[in-house]
Amino acid sequence: MPASIQEITEAVRATGGWVRPLRDEIARTIVGQAELIDRLLVALLGNGHVLLEGVPGLAKTLSLKTLAAATRARFQRLQFTPDMLPADIVGTLIYNPQEGGFVTKHGPIFANLVLADEINRAPAKVQSALLEAMQERQVTIGDETFALPEPFLVLATQNPIEQEGTYPLPEAQVDRFMLKVAVGYPSRDEERSILDRMAHSGTLPEVQAVLDPAHVVAARKVVDTIYVDDKVKDYIVDLVRATRAPGDFGVPLDGLVQMGASPRATIFLTLAARAHAFLEERGYVTPQDVKTIGLDVLRHRVIPSYEAEAESLTSEDLVSRIFDTIPVP
């Protein structure tokens, strides 16, 4: 017999008791960036990956390191460069002359939280190796396949300004990211707090562990049970389909969309909405959950046409028009 919404909500509150202490612990180190932290938690609960776009110095690396320390997760940072090889990520076979055979040396991808810094600086072979890890949660070294630890989250960053020496990310790889988050500058008050807290030569506050990776895995099972009403499901499907054929839904975007979102967007939007409801201590998804998380799920999946670029319209503008037009149930 399916659980009632009240029972699901009770399970969410019982399982998610670590959410508020985790946010408070991260706030001891990170000033502001509440939306960034919220999206990282959504991806962690929804078993997805995050692509961050923002200029340097906005605490992207520090946020993930703090999250890893607070969750007792293993953290690895990969600095992507044009001369990087797949073996630098996944590992390689090393010949052992004493035993006369090869031994497997695992690469830094074998971690819970992996920061792929400046991901668009790596060549295609490296991107394809990372693609297998992101999609299949496994890597292949030689003729053996190795499962990656759980939870496994790739946080990739790219600089929106400097494009010299970069490789455009393949659309197939971009589509594997559950969320693309645009990281902005802090407010004036937040920047003043950053000055007071960080403008010294000492070390940052030591992060205290609040939970284990096992708690995240257990929370994911509860997230999967969160109720999504049929009307909300139809709303999600209409939003995604409107990115492909906006005219069918009365959205004034004729000729402005080159390519819409794939069915993977429908899946990710549902998972992300469930994870957002979990963070709000609810056992059901509301349309507001979908609207709150929707731009981050769709902005990298909607490709503007040349006509849209000529009118200085971005993918965010197109997605916003869709959300403004599709009726909310």
Phi and psi in degrees as a GROMACS rama.xvg file:
@    title "Ramachandran Plot"
@    xaxis  label "Phi"
@    yaxis  label "Psi"
@TYPE xy
-61.5813  145.768  PRO-2
-72.2483  148.699  ALA-3
-75.8358  164.886  SER-4
-61.7705  -36.9033  ILE-5
-63.4682  -41.6984  GLN-6
-65.954  -39.1747  GLU-7
-64.8091  -42.7121  ILE-8
-61.3202  -41.2107  THR-9
-63.3633  -39.6833  GLU-10
-65.3405  -38.5602  ALA-11
-62.3482  -46.0548  VAL-12
-67.8918  -35.1158  ARG-13
-71.0926  -39.0308  ALA-14
-81.643  -30.8086  THR-15
-97.071  25.7099  GLY-16
-62.9036  -15.8788  GLY-17
-85.8868  -9.48576  TRP-18
-63.6634  -51.6301  VAL-19
-65.4007  -47.0986  ARG-20
-58.881  -34.9369  PRO-21
-66.488  -45.1007  LEU-22
-61.945  -40.6715  ARG-23
-65.267  -38.9489  ASP-24
-67.4267  -41.6554  GLU-25
-65.2312  -36.8889  ILE-26
-66.1431  -18.721  ALA-27
-67.7682  -24.5657  ARG-28
-108.351  -42.1809  THR-29
-97.9722  124.739  ILE-30
-92.9159  124.773  VAL-31
69.7615  -146.544  GLY-32
53.1474  36.4954  GLN-33
-61.8544  -38.5421  ALA-34
-66.5953  -39.6941  GLU-35
-60.8829  -47.2602  LEU-36
-63.095  -41.0295  ILE-37
-61.3204  -42.477  ASP-38
-68.8065  -34.8037  ARG-39
-62.9835  -40.7062  LEU-40
-68.5711  -37.3547  LEU-41
-61.1784  -44.9542  VAL-42
-65.7801  -38.3921  ALA-43
-64.3556  -41.3747  LEU-44
-77.1537  -30.7467  LEU-45
-91.0221  3.02171  GLY-46
58.3411  45.6322  ASN-47
-124.506  177.53  GLY-48
-114.542  160.69  HIS-49
-126.25  133.858  VAL-50
-108.715  119.065  LEU-51
-103.753  134.354  LEU-52
-124.855  121.335  GLU-53
-177.903  159.803  GLY-54
-70.1933  160.868  VAL-55
-62.3442  153.546  PRO-56
90.5435  16.6268  GLY-57
-106.611  20.3353  LEU-58
70.9205  26.7995  ALA-59
-67.0632  -49.382  LYS-60
-65.5819  -44.9318  THR-61
-62.4022  -35.8409  LEU-62
-63.0825  -44.2257  SER-63
-70.8497  -39.3872  LEU-64
-62.773  -39.404  LYS-65
-67.5215  -41.9474  THR-66
-61.7044  -41.9479  LEU-67
-63.0489  -43.4311  ALA-68
-66.231  -37.9743  ALA-69
-73.3697  -17.7343  ALA-70
-110.225  8.97036  THR-71
54.9108  31.3486  ARG-72
-92.689  150.546  ALA-73
-78.6553  129.299  ARG-74
-115.359  137.708  PHE-75
-136.549  137.139  GLN-76
-111.019  128.266  ARG-77
-114.717  118.231  LEU-78
-91.053  108.218  GLN-79
-77.7847  134.727  PHE-80
-136.593  160.187  THR-81
-63.9178  -22.8325  PRO-82
-96.6022  12.4449  ASP-83
-72.2749  146.71  MET-84
-113.507  156.032  LEU-85
-54.7761  -35.3792  PRO-86
-63.0338  -25.9522  ALA-87
-66.3858  -18.1024  ASP-88
-103.641  -54.7419  ILE-89
-89.5848  -22.3759  VAL-90
111.126  -176.122  GLY-91
-157.494  175.361  THR-92
-96.9218  130.297  LEU-93
-116.658  131.521  ILE-94
-76.1086  130.421  TYR-95
-105.579  103.229  ASN-96
-65.415  -25.8287  PRO-97
-69.1674  -39.9252  GLN-98
-97.47  -9.86176  GLU-99
69.2987  31.4643  GLY-100
-148.961  -178.961  GLY-101
-102.114  142.006  PHE-102
-117.395  150.141  VAL-103
-91.0049  127.263  THR-104
-110.068  114.759  LYS-105
-71.9506  144.706  HIS-106
-90.7941  -178.647  GLY-107
-69.231  -8.63281  PRO-108
-66.878  -17.4358  ILE-109
-80.7902  73.0003  PHE-110
-147.953  168.523  ALA-111
-80.8405  -45.5923  ASN-112
-119.877  118.791  LEU-113
-117.594  122.348  VAL-114
-95.1555  113.911  LEU-115
-97.1851  89.6076  ALA-116
-77.6146  129.502  ASP-117
52.6209  58.2556  GLU-118
-60.093  -28.8395  ILE-119
-79.7569  8.81422  ASN-120
-94.914  -6.46783  ARG-121
-91.9643  148.137  ALA-122
-74.3115  177.395  PRO-123
-62.7626  -38.1224  ALA-124
-62.1385  -38.8449  LYS-125
-68.6222  -40.5792  VAL-126
-61.9991  -38.3861  GLN-127
-68.3821  -36.1558  SER-128
-65.6434  -40.4296  ALA-129
-69.1875  -32.153  LEU-130
-61.662  -41.9926  LEU-131
-62.4673  -42.4937  GLU-132
-63.2515  -40.8894  ALA-133
-70.3634  -41.8645  MET-134
-83.805  -46.9163  GLN-135
-94.93  -9.87125  GLU-136
57.4712  37.2433  ARG-137
-155.522  161.841  GLN-138
-134.076  155.529  VAL-139
-114.488  124.6  THR-140
-123.06  115.559  ILE-141
66.6903  -124.119  GLY-142
-109.584  17.6159  ASP-143
-114.271  147.709  GLU-144
-114.404  133.875  THR-145
-122.826  131.243  PHE-146
-76.0642  144.41  ALA-147
-88.2898  156.773  LEU-148
-68.6315  158.797  PRO-149
-113.994  138.156  GLU-150
-74.2335  159.255  PRO-151
-132.72  118.822  PHE-152
-133.289  126.63  LEU-153
-100.346  122.17  VAL-154
-109.898  109.744  LEU-155
-105.442  142.189  ALA-156
-119.816  149.45  THR-157
-147.048  144.776  GLN-158
-86.7988  121.604  ASN-159
-75.7629  -11.2248  PRO-160
-97.9726  -57.4428  ILE-161
-82.9983  115.835  GLU-162
-114.186  -0.696194  GLN-163
-69.7175  129.777  GLU-164
75.7199  25.0988  GLY-165
-115.048  159.729  THR-166
-116.696  129.644  TYR-167
-60.8011  135.371  PRO-168
-69.2022  135.489  LEU-169
-60.7835  143.96  PRO-170
-58.7173  -34.6208  GLU-171
-63.1785  -34.0101  ALA-172
-78.7286  -40.7395  GLN-173
-58.3922  -37.4435  VAL-174
-67.1512  -18.9965  ASP-175
-76.2722  -16.9419  ARG-176
-79.2816  125.16  PHE-177
-63.2601  -43.291  MET-178
-129.534  144.688  LEU-179
-119.82  117.298  LYS-180
-110.247  126.901  VAL-181
-89.6399  113.773  ALA-182
-91.9139  120.192  VAL-183
-103.492  177.382  GLY-184
-72.4117  152.44  TYR-185
-71.6558  163.434  PRO-186
-72.7574  172.129  SER-187
-61.6487  -45.1796  ARG-188
-64.1047  -39.1712  ASP-189
-66.1686  -38.8341  GLU-190
-68.6789  -33.2642  GLU-191
-65.9608  -39.5175  ARG-192
-65.3078  -36.8857  SER-193
-62.4591  -41.842  ILE-194
-59.5615  -48.3157  LEU-195
-63.3599  -35.5424  ASP-196
-87.1411  -34.2188  ARG-197
-107.055  -17.9806  MET-198
-80.6279  63.6514  ALA-199
-153.934  166.569  HIS-200
-91.0378  2.11547  SER-201
-79.824  -177.329  GLY-202
-90.2187  160.574  THR-203
-73.8458  160.259  LEU-204
-58.6098  139.761  PRO-205
-70.2269  130.129  GLU-206
-81.3828  130.528  VAL-207
-94.2709  136.474  GLN-208
-70.4523  131.715  ALA-209
-104.689  -30.35  VAL-210
-153.42  174.221  LEU-211
-108.183  161.327  ASP-212
-55.3538  -29.5503  PRO-213
-62.3423  -32.4303  ALA-214
-65.7489  -36.1312  HIS-215
-66.8029  -43.5069  VAL-216
-61.7761  -41.0391  VAL-217
-66.369  -38.7852  ALA-218
-65.7988  -34.0512  ALA-219
-60.7907  -35.9818  ARG-220
-65.0874  -35.9091  LYS-221
-72.0494  -39.3121  VAL-222
-57.2297  -38.8923  VAL-223
-64.9609  -20.5122  ASP-224
-92.4821  -7.45253  THR-225
-61.6031  133.892  ILE-226
-75.468  133.335  TYR-227
-122.907  114.331  VAL-228
-66.6538  153.622  ASP-229
-59.18  -35.5609  ASP-230
-65.809  -37.0661  LYS-231
-70.3161  -37.6862  VAL-232
-61.88  -44.6386  LYS-233
-62.3215  -37.4995  ASP-234
-61.6821  -44.0603  TYR-235
-63.4651  -45.1692  ILE-236
-63.3403  -41.9619  VAL-237
-63.7994  -39.5966  ASP-238
-60.9263  -46.4976  LEU-239
-68.6942  -42.5841  VAL-240
-67.4783  -27.9959  ARG-241
-68.4591  -21.1438  ALA-242
-72.6484  -21.8879  THR-243
-94.5059  -39.8908  ARG-244
-133.919  72.2217  ALA-245
-60.2406  -30.9367  PRO-246
-63.6055  -29.9817  GLY-247
-67.3004  -18.7588  ASP-248
-114.615  12.3905  PHE-249
73.9531  19.8119  GLY-250
-89.7447  124.852  VAL-251
-76.7425  72.5183  PRO-252
-130.906  28.3647  LEU-253
-59.4468  123.919  ASP-254
77.4817  4.13113  GLY-255
-102.658  -11.3533  LEU-256
-112.048  118.063  VAL-257
-79.3199  -42.3584  GLN-258
-148.5  136.078  MET-259
-95.9641  -172.693  GLY-260
-80.5359  149.775  ALA-261
-84.6362  169.647  SER-262
-59.003  -21.1376  PRO-263
-61.4169  -29.6752  ARG-264
-64.6851  -37.0784  ALA-265
-61.8849  -43.3386  THR-266
-65.9935  -49.1642  ILE-267
-64.8704  -37.1419  PHE-268
-65.8905  -37.1622  LEU-269
-68.0803  -46.4029  THR-270
-61.5017  -44.1463  LEU-271
-66.3067  -37.7107  ALA-272
-65.5352  -39.0171  ALA-273
-63.6424  -43.7265  ARG-274
-63.9943  -37.8397  ALA-275
-65.8815  -39.2996  HIS-276
-63.0532  -38.4164  ALA-277
-60.1985  -43.7918  PHE-278
-65.2554  -26.1858  LEU-279
-90.142  6.20615  GLU-280
63.5137  40.1884  GLU-281
-120.131  148.339  ARG-282
-97.3936  14.5561  GLY-283
-146.307  155.126  TYR-284
-97.9259  135.159  VAL-285
-107.012  160.836  THR-286
-57.3296  -28.5335  PRO-287
-67.6682  -33.0816  GLN-288
-59.0026  -43.8699  ASP-289
-64.6893  -42.9805  VAL-290
-69.1951  -36.1906  LYS-291
-64.9534  -41.2699  THR-292
-97.9034  -11.0025  ILE-293
-62.4439  -40.8067  GLY-294
-62.8758  -38.7503  LEU-295
-70.2963  -26.8655  ASP-296
-80.4802  -32.171  VAL-297
-103.71  -19.7701  LEU-298
-61.2487  -31.1441  ARG-299
-94.5891  2.38298  HIS-300
-107.637  -10.7956  ARG-301
-104.717  116.076  VAL-302
-100.194  117.883  ILE-303
-68.3281  149.391  PRO-304
-81.866  175.672  SER-305
-62.8339  -35.1208  TYR-306
-63.6072  -40.3777  GLU-307
-65.5181  -42.2738  ALA-308
-64.2483  -35.9194  GLU-309
-64.3446  -29.3534  ALA-310
-92.4612  9.05632  GLU-311
60.5081  35.3365  SER-312
-97.1625  130.026  LEU-313
-96.7257  172.003  THR-314
-61.7596  -33.1416  SER-315
-63.0493  -38.79  GLU-316
-63.8606  -41.4168  ASP-317
-66.3459  -44.4956  LEU-318
-64.6664  -39.1752  VAL-319
-62.6721  -39.0102  SER-320
-63.0647  -38.4067  ARG-321
-64.28  -45.6123  ILE-322
-65.6848  -31.6517  PHE-323
-73.8879  -22.5226  ASP-324
-97.7509  -41.6687  THR-325
-65.9983  127.415  ILE-326
-62.1568  137.553  PRO-327
-87.5357  128.731  VAL-328
